Amino acid sequence: MRPVPGGAVVQPGMWEVGMSGMAVGLSVFAGLMVSLVFRVHVGIGMFFAGSVAFLVMNQGDFSALLFTLNNLAYARLSNYDLAVIPLFMLMGQFATNGGLSKSLFRCAAAFIGHFRGGLAMAATGACAGVGAICGSSLATAPTMGQVALPRLRAHGYSGRLATGTLAAAGTPGILIPPSVPLVTYAVLTQESIGKLFMAAVIPGLIATFGYMLVIRLNVLLDPQAGPAGPRVSWKDRLTAVVEVLPVVGVFLVVIVGIYGGWANPTEAASIGAAACGVLAVWRGGLRWAGLKLSIIGTAHATAMIYMVLLGADVLNAGLAITQLPVDLAEWVKHSGLAPLLVMTAILLIYVLLGCVMDSLAMILLTIPIFYPVVMGLDFYGLSATDKSIWFGILALMVVEIGLVHPPLGMNLFIIQKLSKDVPYLETAKGVMPFLASDLLRIVLLVLAPGLCLWLVHLNA
């Protein structure tokens, strides 16, 4: 007999019928993947998969399962750190419904819109800013698509470059803090939210500037794909800067507050949400209808996230009983496989999963399996904390690639639906150069972990 999460006791019943814990774990995980193919909600799928594993390994003892579920639900949903998620979601809702995303695009376009490809570059920068505020690339794509796509098309940008840019450009924003998936990863792995936020800054900036370079190369090869826009006067540029300064100020207050130690993540998120709400009302973009929409949107998104979190906890408890994560980590550790080869295989799995799942669901589903494997290997002599942070940033970068990877990338369908006159194939072709940039960035970060750890160590 051995204890498991939630205080239940496991009977070694499966060994008596000749079925190992790993076999049970692999079976329920395979069943979970099949259920996802048939569009079962990932939170519900994980809940039932974990429950089945728990019951099978515990000889069908429902009382032990119910006791564990009771403890798991309270332990998870009473976690103070999780309060940061609805606050960041509310902050993003205020920014989106209050029209703050338009200010970011206007400011960027005022300075670089008169260059060839400048408006597409401005959209990329604005997408990074909106993604940082709202914490979701799936929310960034439609938001910036509605703002930037009509202007890009009106200025003669090709459908391929316009839609490809907007489909890809929202993904780096998930790295630039604050980021809900990073908060979730921190909660699951007991890492510092502040350190993960700082580790994500440089990779997020590399991604954004890499996309801008891709746009520049596109217009050099085909000048008609991204014509130059009109030059804006310095008076208008100054006005655009003044409009966007409060938004930048909110971002800096949140990040500096967290990393500087004068506010924990929940307090900083509260300040950010309140400040974005005040800005949206003051700027005239948020009225009663927008406020109601923001609150309802936050409630829906938070409920979904919490349900997935609870399902992930049940799955983790079931897999813990089967010992699948531990046994898999031990097998990989003693298999003789090179650590970088194992990491490459994990990242490829994330790319494939990203075609059918969102980033948060992938993080919750895979971290219990992959995290022990990664932590059991040696990468460049990194400490346990550095390795955990590095893997979190890598995982988040790769899961976002799945959202724009043809043929099933979800962002492609979102942007294609907004554009209407651009065929899906053109959007898919337009995103391929950005995927090449992503590949180079991932290789760079795999080979040079210091790119994401430098800021973390700077004030250590």
N, C-alpha and C positions, 0 to 999 in steps of 0.2 A: 504493500500500500504506500502511496506517496501523495503529498498535498499538491493541489493545483491552484491557479488563480481563482479567487472567490472563496477559498476555504474548503472546497469539496475534497473528498478523498477518492482516489482512483483505485479500482480493483484491477488486478492484472489479468482480466478475463480473456482478452483477445489472444494472448499467448497460448491459452489452452486449446484454441481451435486452429492454431497453426498460422495465424495471420499477424504479421508484425505491425508495430505502430507506424512504421514508415509506409507500409502498404496501405493502411487505413488513411493516413494523411494524404498520400498521393491520390487515392481514390476520391476522397471528398473534394480535394482541390480540382481534380479533373471534372467532377460533377459540377462544381461551381462554375468552371469555365464554360461548360456546355450550357448551363442555365443562362449565362450572360449572352451567349450566342442567340438564345431565344428571347432576349430582351427583358429578362428578369432584372429588376432594379438591383444594383450592385450591393446596396446595404442589406436588402432582404436576402439576396443570395448568400452573402457572407454569414448572415445570422443563421440561416438554416444549415449551411455547410458546417459551421462550427458546432451547432447543436447536435448534428448527426455524429460528428467525430467524438464529441463528449459522451453521447449515449452509448455508442458502440464500444468505446474503450472503458466505459464505466458500467458495462453489463445492463444497459437500459434503465439505469437508476434515475428516474425523473426528479426525485426529491433533491438529489445532488445538483442536477442541472438547474432547477428552479432556484435553489439557494445561491448558486454561482451567478445566475442572471441578476438576481436581486442585488448582490454585492457589486457586480460589474456596472450595472446601470447607475447606482449611486456614486461609485468611485469615479466614473467617467464624467457624468453630467454635473457633479458638484466641484469639478476641478476649476479652480480660480483662473488658471492660465487660459482656459477655453473661452473665457469672456471676451478675449481679444478678437475672436473671430467675428461675432456679430457686430462689434464696434467697427472693425475694418470694413466689413460688408456695408454697414450704414454709411461710412465715409465715402465709399465708392458710389453708392446709390445717390448721395447728395451731389457728388461731383458730376455724375452722368445726367441726372434729371435736372440739375441746376445749370447746365450749359457750360460748365467749366472746361470741358474737353474742347469746345470751340475756341476758347481763348488760347489754349496751348497750340492748336494748329495755326491760328492767325498769327501768333507771335513768331513761330518758326518760319512760316511762309513769308512774313514781312522781311526777314533777313536773308533767306536763301532761295526764295521763290523765283527770283529773276535769273537764276542759273538754269542751264539745261538739266532736267531731272530734279530741279530744286523743290518743286511742290511735292514730289514723291518722297524726297528726303525729309521735308518738313512733316509729312504725314508719318514717317517712320519715327521721328523724334517725338511727335505728339502721341503716337501709339505707346511709346515707352513710358511717357508721363502718365497717360490714362491707365495703362496696365499697372503701373506702380500704385496708383490711387485705388483702383477698383479690385486689384489682386486677382484678376481672371482674364485670360486671353480670349475665352469664349464670350465674355462681356465686352472686351475691348474691340474685337472684330466688328460687330454690328454697330457699336457706338461710333467708331471712327469711320466706318464705311459710310454711314449716313452723313457724316460731316465732310469727309474729304473726297469721296468718290465722285459726287456731282461736279466738284470743282476741278478735279483732275481730268475728267472727261470733257468738261467745257473748255479747258485749255488745250485740248488736242492730244492728250496722252493716249497711247495705245491701250486697248482693253487688256492686253496681256500684262503690260507693265503696271497698270493701275490696280488691277485686281490681284496680281501676284504680290505686289508690295503690301497691300492692305491685309491680305491673308496671312503673310509671314510676319509683318511688322508688330503685330500684337503679342507675339510669343516672348520677346525679350523682356517685356514689361512685367512678366510674372517673376522674373529674377530680381528686378530692381525693387527693393523693399519700400513699403511693407507688402508681404506676400502671404496669403492665407495658406497655400500648400506648404510653405516653409514653416509657418507656425505649427501646422499639423505634424510635419516631420519632427520638429523640435519636441512636441508633446509626446510623440510615439517613442522617440529615442532618448528622451531626457536631456537633450542638448539645450544650450543657451540660445534663446530667440535672438538676442542682440548680436551674438557672434555669427549666427547664420545670416542675419540681415547684412552684416558688414562683409561677410564672405561673398555674398551675391552681387555686390556693387560692381566690382571690376568685370566679372563675366557678363553682367548685364550691359555694361557700357561697351565692351568689346563686341557683343552681339549687335547692338544698335549701330555702332560705327561700321561694323562689317557689312550690314545691310545697306548703309548709305554708300559704301564703296561698290557694292554690287549694282546699285542704281546708276552710279557714275559710269561704271564700265558698260552698262546697258546702253546709255545714251551716247557714249563714245562710239560704240559699234553701230548704233542706229539712231542718229540725231533726231529723226522724226518721231521716235517713240516717246520722247519727253521734252517737248518744246519749252523754251524759256518763257517765264511769265513776266508780267510788267514789273518794273522797278518801283519800289515803295519809298516814299519820302521819309527822311529821318524823323520828321514830326510824327508820322503815322507809326514808325517803328517804336518810337519812345512811348506812344500811347499803348501799343501792343505789349510792351514790356511792363508798363505800369499795371495793365490788366492782369498779367500773369504772375506778378510778384507775390500776391497773397497766396496763390496756390503753391508756389515754390516755398514760401515761408512755412506753410503748414507741413509740407513734406520734410523740411529741414528740422522743424521743431520735433516732429515725431521721431525721426531717426536719431538726431543728436540727443534727444531726451532719453531714448532707450539705451544707446551706447555710452552716453555720458554718465549714466547712473542716477540722474536726478528724477527719473520717472521709470517705473517698470512698464513692460509692454502694454498692459491693460490700461494704465493711467495715460500713457502716451496716445493710445488708440482713442480713448475718451476725448482727449483734447483735440485730436485730429478730426474726429467725427463732428464734434461741436463746432469747430472752426470752419469745416467745409459747409456745414448747414448754415451758419451765419453768413458766410461768403455767398452761398447760392441765393439766399434771400436778399441780401444787400445788393447783389448784382442784378436782381430782378428775374432770375431764371427759375426760381423755385417759389411756387405758390401752393395753395392748399392741395390742389390736385397732385402736384409733384411731390409734396410732403407725404401724402397718403400713399402714393405709388412707391416712394422710397421705403417707407416703413413696412409695407406689405411685401415688397421685393426682398428686403432684409430678412423678414420673418420666414419667407419661403426658402431662401437660400440657406439660412441658419438651420432650419428644421431638417433640410436635406443633408447638410453636413453632419449634424449630430446623429441622424439616423445611420449614416454610413460609418461614423465613428463607433457607434454602439455595435453595429454588425461586425466591424473589424475586431472589436474587443472579444466578441463571442468566438469569432474565427481563431483569434490568437489563443484563446483559452483551449479550444478544441485541439489546435495544432500543438500546443504545449504538452498536452497529455500524450499525443502520439509521438512526441519527441522528434517530429520531422525536421524542424529548423536546426536543432542541435545535431542530429544525425547527418543531415545534409552538409552542414558546416564542417563536421569532422571528416566526412568523406572527401569533400573538396580539398581540405587541408592536407590530407594524406594521399591524395591522388597523384601528386607530382605535377599537376598542371601549373603552368606559369600564372602568377597572380594577374598579370595584365591580360592574359587570355581569358581568364574567368571574368574579369571586369568587362571585357569586350562582349562576351556572350550575354552578360546581364544587360548591358546597354542596348544590344540588338533586340532582346526580348521587350525592353521598354518601347523601342521604336514600333514594333509590331502591335503591342497592346495599345499604343497611342492612337492607332487608326480606329479603334472601336470604343475607347473609354476616355473620360476626361482625366486631367492630371491628378486631381485630388483622389479619385477612386483608385487610380493606379498606385499612388503612394501608399494608401491604406491597405491595398490588397497585397502588395509585393514586399513592403519593408519587413514584415515579420519573417519572410522567407529569405530575402537577399541580405538583410542587414547582418545577421549572424555569420553568413558566409564571408562577407567583406571584412568584418571585424576580426575574423580568424586568420586572415592572410596578411602578409607583410608587403606594404607598398612604400618603397623609398625610405624605410625606417620611420615613417610617420607615427606619432603618438596616437593613442586611441581616440582622443578628442579631435585631433586634426584629421584623422582618417574618417571619422564620422561626419565632420563638417564637409570635407571634400566630397565624399560620396553623396551627401544630400544635395549639393550643388550640381554634381554631375547628373544625378537621377532626375532632378527637376528640369535641367536643360534638355535631356533626351525625351522625357515624356511630352514636352511641348512640341518637339519635332513631329511627333505622331499626329498632331492636330493639323499639320499642313502637308503631310506626306500623301501623295496620290497613291491609290485611287480613293481612299476612304477618309482622308483628312477632314475633320468636321469644319474647320475654318474655311476650307475651300467651298463647301456647300453654302455656308453663311454668306460669304462675299459674292458667290455666283448668283445667289438668290437676290441680293441687293442690286447687282449690276443689270440683270435681266437680258441685256443685249450682248453680253460677252459669253460665248460658249464655255462650258466647263473645261473642255480640252485646252482652251487658250489660258484659262486661269491656272490649270495644272502645269502647263509649259512655263508660265510666268513665274511660278514659285520654285522651279528647279534650280536656278542660280542661287537663290537664297538658301536652299538646302545644302548646296555645295559649301557655302559660307559656314553653315552650321556644322558640317562635318569637320572642316578645318578648325573651328573653334573647340569642338569636343576633343579632337586629337591633341590640340595645344594644351587644354586643361588636364587631360589624362597624363601627358608627359611632363607638365609643369604645374603641380598642385599649388605651388607658391603664389600663382596668380590669384587664387581665391583666399589664400591664407595670410597674405601679406598684411592686409588691413586688420585682420583679426589679431595678429601678433604685434601690430604697431603700438597699441596702448596696453598691451598685456603686462 
